[in-house]
Each structure stands twice: as C-alpha cells, then as structure tokens.
Amino acid sequence: MAEMSFSSRLLALIGILTTLTSCDTIPWQEKKLKHEATTLNSSELSSIVAHTDLDRMWQKDLKSMLVVRYPGSAGSQQVQQHIKSTLSLLKAGWDVTEDSFYANTPYGQLPFTNIIATLNPTAKRQLVLACHYDSKYYPPQWDGREFLGAIDSAVPCSMILELSRAQDDELKTLKNSGSDLSLQLLFFDGEEALYQWTSEDSLYGSRHLAHKMATASHPPEATNTSQLDSIDLFVLLDLIGGPNPRFGNQFSSTTRWLSRLRNIERRLHALGQLENHPNEVQYFWPGLHVGLILDDHIPFLNRGVRILHLISTPFPAVWHTFDDNEENLDQTSISNLNKILQVFVLEYLNKKSPENQVVEGS
C-alpha cells in the first residue's frame, strides 16, 4: 500500500481533531442524543449472564415483595426496608435517599415514600431504571382476599434489585472509573389509584419526584440545568412476569433503544443463553406501535424526558385481579428478561470487561 502524503496525513489528523473537539463542545445534557452503546462480544455476554441467578432473586427479593404494600401499610414499610438494606449491602456503594411526603387521597392524607438509589451522584448523566413497589389497594370487603401484585410490580422491582446484585463488581468498577455516565434506580410509591384512576388519584410518587427533580439544580452549582436534564434515558418496567411477554413501541425518540433490546435478545438466543426461547419467540417489537399508556413515566415525559416504557402489551390476563400472584408467574420469561436487561444496562454504560476488549458487530 502506498504511503500517505504529508498533506493527506495532515488532513486526516485535522479531521480527527475536529471530531474530538466537536464531541467535547457538545453540552453534557445533549450527549444523550448522540450516545452510542458498547457491543459486548460473545465471551463477555456469557460472563455477564452467568452472574444473574433467578432462584436467588426469587428467594431474596420476590418473596419479600409479595406482601400487601399499599401506601402507608405495614407491608409498604417492610418492602421499603428490603430495598434499602439490599442496596446498602452491595460493594458498589449506592447512594440511597428517600423522597417522603404526604398527599391528599380519596381516603384522606396518606404517607408516600419514593426510594432513589444513585451509583455515582456526582456524574452528570444517569441511565434511569424505574418501577413502582406499591400494590393496588382493595378494601377489606372484597371477601378478605389480598392483592399481592406479582407482575404489578413485585417482579420488575425484584429484577432491578437482582441486576444491582448480579452486576455489583461491574458497577463498582464503573463507579470508580470516573465516568460521567452512571446508573440511577427509582422505586416509586403510589403508582396505583387508591379508588379510581384520575389525574389526582394516581402516580402520587412519580408526580412528586418529577416536580422535585425539575426544581433541583444539577450539577448542584448549575443555574440552568436540573436533575431531569441528567436523565439520559428513563427505562420504566411494569407488568412483567407473565408468559409470552411482548413489548411494543410507544415513543419514536427511543426506537433505537427498543431495537437494541431486540438485538440483545437475538444475540443471547444465538448463544443458547435464553431458556425455552425457540426461533419464533420475540419479546421486543420496535415496529409494533402501541398507544400511550398511563404509568409512572408520564410526569417525566411531560417534562421532556426520553422514555423507554417496558410494559407487556396486551396486559397480562391477571392484571388487577387476585390471581396476580406467585403461582401465575412464568419463571422462564423472567429469567430471560433478567439477562437481556442486564446486558442492555452494561452496554449502555459502556462497561466492558478489562480482560477482553474485542468488539463484535451488532
């Protein structure tokens, strides 16, 4: 191959410097729009999914979550404590805070508590994973039966806790790397309507926290950016745990991230890492348009946050019935989704194993 002329080399160098300079001049709050994730190679994928353990999640998290836990109840306090204690024991060193408040409800003033766990609070950008931990309230006259809300949303909360546990070492390394992109976990209280869904009787926790974040400066010394600006992508998990889940596309602005989940599903399938997942099975459908669904993302969406809403549609048959319990969960799909979600998070955060830096095409 002929050697490049001096002028050609100079032009190439100018091009590289221009690219680097342009990247550095992009305001930090706009980098989310051009963010590119890492693609882990086959051995890295196998290593990542080997860390997650469905039985561990089931025993440590899910069984602790499957209690009556409407706002203000003893079960709610129990679940809050479980979330906080689980995260506090991890090596990654999560910063765990509470957003506690009282709100008017059809049953009078009730206490609510959101739990916010941030891997690195000093990072300017955050990938957010969110779920709601409250269960729907049913008055005692409903034959004395208890609504446990397994898919709605004990399983999503348990999945997020298992991710933080399974990838503890990787997340600790990421935190110590000084990356300006980190991970934040939001556990909302009061998603469910206490009597009948209205704009006032629903989304108590997410409405309160979205307003609070919109009025909190980020970084702390900033005058024109808030904590909402720090959210790269808001990934909300809900109604997960039934058989044959299907996740459609609600927002064109995040289609590429839903497509990436589909890509991860295909890559793990090709490696034989997904159980009972024949070729015709597909969880993620970026080409399937789904109408707007009212959920905890709405207060954030209304303030300009980019949303990836992972909610099974059509809704599982047990939704808002007393059959939404442990017995009707599909362990295979939960295990597979755990693996897909954990790969998605580490790839988004550009976390690669230091011993293996080869990148495969997506």
C-alpha positions as semicolon CSV with decimal commas, in nm:
position;residue;x (nm);y (nm);z (nm)
1;M;0,000;0,000;0,000
2;A;0,142;0,340;-0,094
3;E;0,244;0,569;0,192
4;M;0,010;0,862;0,258
5;S;0,143;1,200;0,153
6;F;0,215;1,459;0,420
7;S;-0,086;1,664;0,312
8;S;-0,311;1,360;0,331
9;R;-0,184;1,274;0,678
10;L;-0,235;1,633;0,787
11;L;-0,592;1,638;0,658
12;A;-0,665;1,310;0,835
13;L;-0,523;1,447;1,160
14;I;-0,729;1,765;1,127
15;G;-1,039;1,551;1,075
16;I;-0,972;1,350;1,391
17;L;-0,905;1,663;1,595
18;T;-1,220;1,826;1,460
19;T;-1,426;1,525;1,558
20;L;-1,278;1,516;1,908
21;T;-1,324;1,890;1,952
22;S;-1,685;1,879;1,834
23;C;-1,760;1,597;2,080
24;D;-1,603;1,793;2,363
25;T;-1,806;2,103;2,281
26;I;-2,141;1,925;2,291
27;P;-2,319;2,036;2,610
28;W;-2,330;1,744;2,854
29;Q;-2,709;1,745;2,866
30;E;-2,722;1,687;2,488
31;K;-2,478;1,396;2,476
32;K;-2,768;1,158;2,542
33;L;-2,896;1,235;2,191
34;K;-2,578;1,101;2,030
35;H;-2,490;0,834;2,285
36;E;-2,360;0,507;2,141
37;A;-2,352;0,190;2,348
38;T;-2,078;-0,070;2,357
39;T;-2,145;-0,410;2,198
40;L;-2,011;-0,690;2,417
41;N;-1,857;-0,991;2,248
42;S;-1,975;-1,348;2,292
43;S;-1,750;-1,437;2,584
44;E;-1,840;-1,116;2,765
45;L;-2,211;-1,183;2,713
46;S;-2,173;-1,532;2,856
47;S;-1,985;-1,395;3,156
48;I;-2,244;-1,126;3,224
49;V;-2,548;-1,355;3,215
50;A;-2,368;-1,614;3,429
51;H;-2,379;-1,365;3,717
52;T;-2,756;-1,350;3,741
53;D;-2,945;-1,607;3,947
54;L;-3,323;-1,640;3,923
55;D;-3,351;-1,859;4,234
56;R;-3,157;-1,603;4,436
57;M;-3,381;-1,322;4,312
58;W;-3,690;-1,529;4,389
59;Q;-3,588;-1,608;4,747
60;K;-3,417;-1,282;4,842
61;D;-3,631;-1,025;4,663
62;L;-3,955;-1,152;4,517
63;K;-4,083;-1,332;4,825
64;S;-4,006;-1,023;5,032
65;M;-4,201;-0,809;4,786
66;L;-4,509;-1,030;4,768
67;V;-4,698;-0,871;5,055
68;V;-4,987;-0,624;5,066
69;R;-4,799;-0,295;5,031
70;Y;-5,034;-0,010;4,953
71;P;-4,910;0,335;5,068
72;G;-4,887;0,371;5,445
73;S;-4,929;-0,001;5,516
74;A;-4,701;-0,220;5,726
75;G;-4,616;-0,413;5,411
76;S;-4,506;-0,092;5,242
77;Q;-4,265;-0,023;5,528
78;Q;-4,134;-0,380;5,503
79;V;-4,067;-0,350;5,130
80;Q;-3,902;-0,011;5,166
81;Q;-3,665;-0,155;5,423
82;H;-3,586;-0,451;5,199
83;I;-3,497;-0,229;4,904
84;K;-3,275;-0,003;5,113
85;S;-3,100;-0,282;5,301
86;T;-3,036;-0,481;4,982
87;L;-2,866;-0,189;4,811
88;S;-2,674;-0,083;5,123
89;L;-2,501;-0,423;5,144
90;L;-2,356;-0,407;4,793
91;K;-1,990;-0,330;4,725
92;A;-2,073;-0,070;4,459
93;G;-2,165;0,178;4,733
94;W;-2,503;0,310;4,623
95;D;-2,618;0,649;4,747
96;V;-2,971;0,575;4,874
97;T;-3,212;0,856;4,961
98;E;-3,583;0,887;5,028
99;D;-3,841;1,127;4,893
100;S;-4,110;1,116;5,162
101;F;-4,425;1,327;5,160
102;Y;-4,796;1,331;5,241
103;A;-5,064;1,368;4,976
104;N;-5,441;1,403;4,971
105;T;-5,617;1,084;4,857
106;P;-5,979;0,963;4,849
107;Y;-5,903;0,817;5,193
108;G;-5,753;1,133;5,337
109;Q;-5,387;1,225;5,378
110;L;-5,152;0,930;5,335
111;P;-4,773;0,900;5,354
112;F;-4,571;0,812;5,045
113;T;-4,202;0,735;5,004
114;N;-4,002;0,713;4,684
115;I;-3,661;0,548;4,706
116;I;-3,378;0,686;4,491
117;A;-3,053;0,492;4,456
118;T;-2,771;0,652;4,259
119;L;-2,447;0,475;4,177
120;N;-2,250;0,797;4,136
121;P;-2,437;1,116;4,233
122;T;-2,154;1,336;4,102
123;A;-2,193;1,204;3,746
124;K;-2,367;1,449;3,518
125;R;-2,563;1,185;3,325
126;Q;-2,777;0,897;3,454
127;L;-2,935;0,597;3,293
128;V;-3,254;0,550;3,498
129;L;-3,428;0,220;3,575
130;A;-3,766;0,267;3,740
131;C;-4,054;0,064;3,881
132;H;-4,330;0,107;4,139
133;Y;-4,326;-0,100;4,455
134;D;-4,676;-0,026;4,588
135;S;-4,961;-0,271;4,537
136;K;-5,315;-0,176;4,442
137;Y;-5,544;-0,114;4,740
138;Y;-5,857;-0,324;4,769
139;P;-6,095;-0,257;5,061
140;P;-6,142;-0,541;5,313
141;Q;-6,495;-0,615;5,191
142;W;-6,350;-0,786;4,884
143;D;-6,401;-1,125;5,051
144;G;-6,093;-1,058;5,262
145;R;-5,862;-1,151;4,973
146;E;-5,521;-0,991;4,942
147;F;-5,389;-0,835;4,624
148;L;-5,016;-0,910;4,602
149;G;-4,933;-0,754;4,266
150;A;-4,671;-1,001;4,143
151;I;-4,640;-0,866;3,789
152;D;-4,765;-0,529;3,914
153;S;-4,490;-0,466;4,016
154;A;-4,306;-0,700;4,251
155;V;-4,127;-0,873;3,964
156;P;-3,994;-0,553;3,798
157;C;-3,863;-0,427;4,134
158;S;-3,703;-0,765;4,202
159;M;-3,541;-0,764;3,857
160;I;-3,380;-0,428;3,926
161;L;-3,252;-0,543;4,265
162;E;-3,112;-0,861;4,111
163;L;-2,938;-0,656;3,843
164;S;-2,769;-0,444;4,109
165;R;-2,661;-0,758;4,296
166;A;-2,556;-0,968;3,996
167;Q;-2,351;-0,691;3,838
168;D;-2,215;-0,550;4,164
169;D;-1,849;-0,586;4,067
170;E;-1,901;-0,436;3,721
171;L;-2,097;-0,143;3,863
172;K;-1,834;-0,080;4,131
173;T;-1,566;-0,069;3,861
174;L;-1,777;0,170;3,655
175;K;-1,829;0,398;3,955
176;N;-1,455;0,406;4,027
177;S;-1,370;0,475;3,664
178;G;-1,474;0,838;3,687
179;S;-1,724;0,802;3,403
180;D;-1,963;1,093;3,366
181;L;-2,242;0,842;3,291
182;S;-2,386;0,648;3,581
183;L;-2,692;0,445;3,685
184;Q;-2,989;0,554;3,895
185;L;-3,268;0,336;4,032
186;L;-3,612;0,479;4,114
187;F;-3,864;0,285;4,322
188;F;-4,193;0,473;4,315
189;D;-4,468;0,464;4,576
190;G;-4,833;0,530;4,493
191;E;-4,849;0,448;4,123
192;E;-5,184;0,279;4,166
193;A;-5,512;0,464;4,207
194;L;-5,643;0,419;4,561
195;Y;-6,006;0,444;4,449
196;Q;-6,048;0,523;4,079
197;W;-5,784;0,638;3,832
198;T;-5,782;1,013;3,779
199;S;-5,507;1,268;3,728
200;E;-5,513;1,326;4,104
201;D;-5,572;0,970;4,225
202;S;-5,272;0,800;4,062
203;L;-4,898;0,841;4,010
204;Y;-4,854;1,003;4,351
205;G;-4,485;0,921;4,383
206;S;-4,374;0,989;4,028
207;R;-4,563;1,320;4,013
208;H;-4,394;1,435;4,332
209;L;-4,045;1,322;4,233
210;A;-4,063;1,461;3,879
211;H;-4,153;1,802;4,018
212;K;-3,879;1,779;4,280
213;M;-3,614;1,684;4,024
214;A;-3,728;1,958;3,787
215;T;-3,661;2,218;4,056
216;A;-3,328;2,074;4,181
217;S;-3,014;2,208;4,014
218;H;-2,778;1,959;3,855
219;P;-2,485;1,981;3,892
220;P;-2,551;2,149;4,229
221;E;-2,392;2,478;4,122
222;A;-2,581;2,493;3,790
223;T;-2,828;2,772;3,719
224;N;-2,997;2,643;3,404
225;T;-2,996;2,261;3,427
226;S;-3,187;2,037;3,665
227;Q;-3,180;1,676;3,779
228;L;-3,424;1,597;3,499
229;D;-3,159;1,707;3,249
230;S;-2,929;1,442;3,397
231;I;-3,158;1,162;3,279
232;D;-3,014;1,011;2,962
233;L;-3,290;0,757;2,926
234;F;-3,579;0,670;3,160
235;V;-3,648;0,297;3,143
236;L;-3,972;0,204;3,320
237;L;-4,051;-0,162;3,393
238;D;-4,411;-0,269;3,461
239;L;-4,643;-0,569;3,423
240;I;-4,356;-0,813;3,377
241;G;-4,367;-1,177;3,482
242;G;-4,637;-1,338;3,273
243;P;-4,585;-1,586;2,988
244;N;-4,505;-1,470;2,634
245;P;-4,436;-1,102;2,709
246;R;-4,439;-0,857;2,422
247;F;-4,302;-0,504;2,440
248;G;-4,417;-0,265;2,170
249;N;-4,303;0,084;2,074
250;Q;-4,467;0,390;2,228
251;F;-4,208;0,656;2,150
252;S;-4,023;0,710;1,822
253;S;-3,748;0,904;2,003
254;T;-3,632;0,584;2,176
255;T;-3,699;0,330;1,899
256;R;-3,327;0,262;1,861
257;W;-3,305;0,152;2,225
258;L;-3,600;-0,084;2,190
259;S;-3,429;-0,215;1,876
260;R;-3,115;-0,269;2,079
261;L;-3,307;-0,480;2,329
262;R;-3,433;-0,689;2,036
263;N;-3,074;-0,718;1,914
264;I;-2,955;-0,835;2,256
265;E;-3,238;-1,088;2,266
266;R;-3,125;-1,226;1,929
267;R;-2,758;-1,237;2,029
268;L;-2,831;-1,421;2,354
269;H;-3,063;-1,657;2,166
270;A;-2,787;-1,736;1,916
271;L;-2,553;-1,817;2,205
272;G;-2,810;-2,051;2,360
273;Q;-2,835;-1,832;2,669
274;L;-3,216;-1,799;2,668
275;E;-3,432;-2,080;2,802
276;N;-3,738;-2,214;2,616
277;H;-3,685;-1,947;2,353
278;P;-3,742;-2,101;2,008
279;N;-3,676;-1,904;1,691
280;E;-4,034;-1,780;1,663
281;V;-4,030;-1,618;2,009
282;Q;-3,962;-1,244;2,023
283;Y;-4,011;-1,020;2,325
284;F;-3,923;-0,678;2,180
285;W;-4,115;-0,532;1,885
286;P;-3,979;-0,191;1,778
287;G;-4,202;-0,199;1,469
288;L;-4,520;-0,252;1,670
289;H;-4,680;0,081;1,758
290;V;-4,850;0,092;2,097
291;G;-5,074;0,378;2,207
292;L;-4,987;0,591;2,508
293;I;-5,024;0,408;2,840
294;L;-5,066;0,599;3,165
295;D;-4,788;0,499;3,403
296;D;-4,510;0,646;3,617
297;H;-4,325;0,780;3,315
298;I;-4,596;1,037;3,235
299;P;-4,480;1,314;3,476
300;F;-4,129;1,278;3,333
301;L;-4,246;1,256;2,971
302;N;-4,443;1,577;3,018
303;R;-4,118;1,747;3,122
304;G;-3,924;1,635;2,816
305;V;-3,750;1,321;2,947
306;R;-3,689;1,045;2,691
307;I;-3,884;0,733;2,782
308;L;-3,840;0,361;2,715
309;H;-4,155;0,202;2,859
310;L;-4,114;-0,173;2,904
311;I;-4,467;-0,283;2,979
312;S;-4,611;-0,606;2,846
313;T;-4,889;-0,541;2,593
314;P;-5,155;-0,657;2,580
315;F;-5,164;-0,652;2,957
316;P;-5,133;-0,996;3,119
317;A;-5,464;-1,166;3,193
318;V;-5,407;-1,149;3,570
319;W;-5,368;-0,770;3,572
320;H;-5,558;-0,614;3,864
321;T;-5,705;-0,948;3,968
322;F;-5,638;-1,154;4,279
323;D;-5,468;-1,408;4,054
324;D;-5,172;-1,174;4,014
325;N;-4,967;-1,387;4,249
326;E;-4,655;-1,604;4,263
327;E;-4,831;-1,913;4,131
328;N;-4,911;-1,747;3,799
329;L;-4,563;-1,617;3,722
330;D;-4,359;-1,750;3,431
331;Q;-4,007;-1,814;3,558
332;T;-3,857;-1,871;3,214
333;S;-3,950;-1,532;3,071
334;I;-3,840;-1,356;3,390
335;S;-3,501;-1,528;3,377
336;N;-3,455;-1,441;3,011
337;L;-3,556;-1,079;3,063
338;N;-3,315;-1,051;3,357
339;K;-3,031;-1,146;3,125
340;I;-3,140;-0,913;2,845
341;L;-3,187;-0,617;3,079
342;Q;-2,850;-0,665;3,248
343;V;-2,668;-0,677;2,916
344;F;-2,858;-0,368;2,799
345;V;-2,756;-0,170;3,107
346;L;-2,388;-0,262;3,092
347;E;-2,369;-0,195;2,720
348;Y;-2,545;0,141;2,759
349;L;-2,300;0,234;3,033
350;N;-2,013;0,127;2,805
351;K;-1,891;-0,121;3,064
352;K;-1,651;-0,376;2,914
353;S;-1,451;-0,648;3,080
354;P;-1,088;-0,524;3,101
355;E;-0,953;-0,867;3,009
356;N;-1,142;-0,883;2,683
357;Q;-1,168;-0,571;2,471
358;V;-1,265;-0,722;2,134
359;V;-1,589;-0,576;1,998
360;E;-1,819;-0,766;1,766
361;G;-2,058;-0,605;1,523
362;S;-2,419;-0,565;1,635
